[in-house]
């Protein structure tokens, strides 16, 4: 029964919506979780699963490698993204061509939590991060977010819903319904909220 409902939602989505759904935000802000929610809710997602799950994202990253080529003008893949959801980090949003229409779900999270989560990821991967203080990084992120939000406000072809990471974790049912209203399509909101795993919210202020 669940499989039939999932397939019905996907057919309705494909038939009624041609906009590209963009899931965006800073790294470690919950974009992978949102992609999982959309996928479970019935929205087709554009991902190649090149990046394997790890301790930081045990359910996967839901990334699409060609997104990284946006600054180089590689936008042909967007023709195949119509009616689907794709993850685009906030720093690459400005390279989206104006010839398409988008619904952007932009993830917001406490910047201290983001920096702590990034630092933990660096430790888990045993890699060397840039020598930048947490306070300096937070200030950079604040400036970046201000610029990105201003840019989004000026784009006529983009509608934006700002989803807050803590709200999603603490009240997933409400946020799933909010996203359904924003996307204007029937979704399996029960399946969406079941994706949220509060035990993975390890960096809290």
C-alpha positions as CSV (number, residue, x, y, z in Angstrom):
1,X,0.0,0.0,0.0
2,X,2.8,2.4,0.9
3,X,4.5,1.6,-2.4
4,X,1.4,2.4,-4.4
5,X,0.9,5.7,-2.5
6,X,4.6,6.6,-3.1
7,X,4.2,5.9,-6.8
8,X,1.0,7.9,-7.0
9,X,2.6,10.9,-5.4
10,X,5.5,10.7,-7.8
11,X,3.2,10.6,-10.8
12,X,1.2,13.6,-9.6
13,X,4.4,15.5,-9.0
14,X,5.8,14.7,-12.5
15,X,2.6,15.6,-14.2
16,X,1.9,18.9,-12.4
17,X,5.2,20.5,-11.6
18,X,8.0,21.5,-13.8
19,X,9.9,23.8,-11.5
20,X,13.2,22.6,-10.1
21,X,13.3,22.2,-6.4
22,X,16.6,23.3,-4.9
23,X,17.7,22.3,-1.4
24,X,20.3,24.7,-0.2
25,X,22.1,26.1,2.8
26,X,25.5,26.1,4.4
27,X,27.4,22.8,4.8
28,X,26.1,20.9,7.9
29,X,22.9,22.8,8.0
30,X,20.6,19.8,7.3
31,X,20.4,19.8,3.5
32,X,21.0,16.0,3.3
33,X,18.2,15.4,5.8
34,X,15.9,17.6,3.7
35,X,16.7,15.6,0.6
36,X,15.9,12.4,2.4
37,X,12.6,13.9,3.5
38,X,11.6,14.9,0.0
39,X,12.7,11.6,-1.4
40,X,10.6,9.7,1.2
41,X,7.7,12.1,0.6
42,X,7.5,11.3,-3.1
43,X,9.6,14.0,-4.8
44,X,12.1,12.5,-7.3
45,X,15.7,13.5,-6.4
46,X,18.6,14.1,-8.6
47,X,21.6,12.4,-7.1
48,X,24.4,10.1,-8.2
49,X,25.4,8.9,-4.7
50,X,29.1,9.3,-5.6
51,X,29.8,10.4,-2.0
52,X,29.4,7.5,0.3
53,X,27.6,7.7,3.7
54,X,29.9,8.1,6.7
55,X,29.6,8.9,10.4
56,X,28.7,12.5,9.8
57,X,25.9,11.5,7.4
58,X,25.1,7.9,7.9
59,X,22.0,8.1,5.7
60,X,23.9,9.6,2.7
61,X,24.7,13.0,1.3
62,X,22.3,13.0,-1.7
63,X,24.8,15.0,-3.8
64,X,25.0,15.4,-7.5
65,X,28.6,15.9,-8.8
66,X,27.6,18.0,-11.8
67,X,26.3,20.7,-9.5
68,X,29.9,21.6,-8.7
69,X,30.4,22.5,-12.4
70,X,27.9,25.4,-12.2
71,X,30.7,28.1,-11.9
72,X,32.1,26.7,-15.1
73,X,28.9,27.2,-17.0
74,X,27.9,23.5,-17.1
75,X,24.1,23.9,-16.8
76,X,22.9,21.4,-19.4
77,X,22.1,18.9,-16.7
78,X,19.3,21.2,-15.4
79,X,17.2,20.1,-18.4
80,X,16.9,16.8,-16.6
81,X,16.2,18.3,-13.2
82,X,12.7,19.6,-14.0
83,X,10.2,18.4,-11.5
84,X,13.0,17.0,-9.3
85,X,14.9,18.1,-6.2
86,X,18.7,18.7,-6.2
87,X,21.0,19.8,-3.5
88,X,23.0,23.0,-4.3
89,X,25.2,24.5,-1.6
90,X,24.5,28.2,-0.9
91,X,27.8,29.4,-2.4
92,X,26.7,28.1,-5.8
93,X,23.2,29.5,-6.0
94,X,24.3,32.6,-7.8
95,X,25.4,30.4,-10.8
96,X,21.9,29.0,-11.4
97,X,20.7,30.3,-14.8
98,X,17.6,32.6,-14.9
99,X,16.2,30.5,-17.8
100,X,14.6,28.1,-15.2
101,X,12.2,28.5,-12.4
102,X,13.0,27.3,-8.9
103,X,11.5,26.6,-5.6
104,X,14.3,26.8,-3.0
105,X,14.2,25.2,0.4
106,X,16.9,27.0,2.3
107,X,18.2,25.4,5.5
108,X,19.1,27.6,8.4
109,X,21.0,26.4,11.5
110,X,22.7,28.0,14.4
111,X,26.1,29.0,13.2
112,X,27.9,27.7,16.3
113,X,26.3,24.3,15.7
114,X,27.4,24.4,12.1
115,X,31.1,25.2,13.0
116,X,31.1,22.5,15.7
117,X,29.7,19.9,13.3
118,X,32.3,20.8,10.7
119,X,35.1,20.6,13.2
120,X,33.9,17.2,14.3
121,X,33.7,16.0,10.6
122,X,37.3,17.1,10.1
123,X,38.3,15.0,13.2
124,X,36.4,12.0,12.0
125,X,37.9,12.1,8.6
126,X,41.4,12.7,10.0
127,X,42.0,15.6,7.7
128,X,43.6,19.0,8.3
129,X,41.2,21.9,8.1
130,X,41.9,25.5,7.3
131,X,43.5,27.5,10.2
132,X,40.5,29.7,10.8
133,X,39.1,30.5,14.2
134,X,35.5,29.5,15.0
135,X,34.6,33.2,15.5
136,X,36.1,34.3,12.2
137,X,34.3,31.5,10.4
138,X,31.0,32.5,12.0
139,X,31.5,36.0,10.9
140,X,32.3,34.9,7.3
141,X,29.1,32.8,7.3
142,X,27.0,35.7,8.6
143,X,28.2,37.9,5.8
144,X,27.7,35.2,3.2
145,X,24.2,34.4,4.4
146,X,23.2,38.1,4.3
147,X,24.5,38.3,0.7
148,X,22.7,35.1,-0.4
149,X,19.4,36.1,1.2
150,X,19.6,39.5,-0.5
151,X,20.3,37.8,-3.8
152,X,17.4,35.4,-3.4
153,X,15.0,38.2,-2.6
154,X,15.9,39.9,-6.0
155,X,15.2,36.8,-8.1
156,X,11.8,36.8,-9.8
157,X,12.1,33.2,-10.9
158,X,12.8,31.9,-7.4
159,X,10.4,31.2,-4.5
160,X,12.1,30.5,-1.2
161,X,11.1,28.7,2.0
162,X,13.5,29.0,5.0
163,X,13.5,25.8,7.0
164,X,15.2,25.8,10.4
165,X,17.2,22.8,11.3
166,X,16.1,22.8,15.0
167,X,12.4,23.1,14.0
168,X,12.7,20.1,11.7
169,X,14.2,18.0,14.4
170,X,11.9,19.1,17.1
171,X,8.6,19.2,15.2
172,X,9.1,17.2,11.9
173,X,5.3,16.8,11.3
174,X,4.7,20.5,11.2
175,X,7.7,21.2,9.0
176,X,6.7,18.4,6.6
177,X,3.3,20.0,6.2
178,X,4.9,23.4,5.7
179,X,7.1,22.0,2.9
180,X,4.0,20.4,1.3
181,X,2.2,23.7,1.3
182,X,5.3,25.5,-0.1
183,X,5.7,23.0,-2.9
184,X,2.0,22.8,-3.6
185,X,1.8,19.1,-4.2
186,X,0.5,16.2,-2.2
187,X,3.3,14.5,-0.3
188,X,3.5,11.6,2.1
189,X,4.2,13.8,5.2
190,X,4.1,10.8,7.5
191,X,7.1,9.2,5.6
192,X,8.8,12.6,5.6
193,X,8.7,13.0,9.3
194,X,9.9,9.4,9.9
195,X,13.2,10.2,8.2
196,X,14.1,12.7,10.9
197,X,16.4,11.1,13.5
198,X,17.0,13.2,16.5
199,X,19.9,11.1,17.7
200,X,21.9,12.5,14.8
201,X,21.5,16.0,16.2
202,X,24.8,15.8,18.0
203,X,26.0,19.4,18.0
204,X,23.5,21.5,19.9
205,X,23.8,25.0,21.5
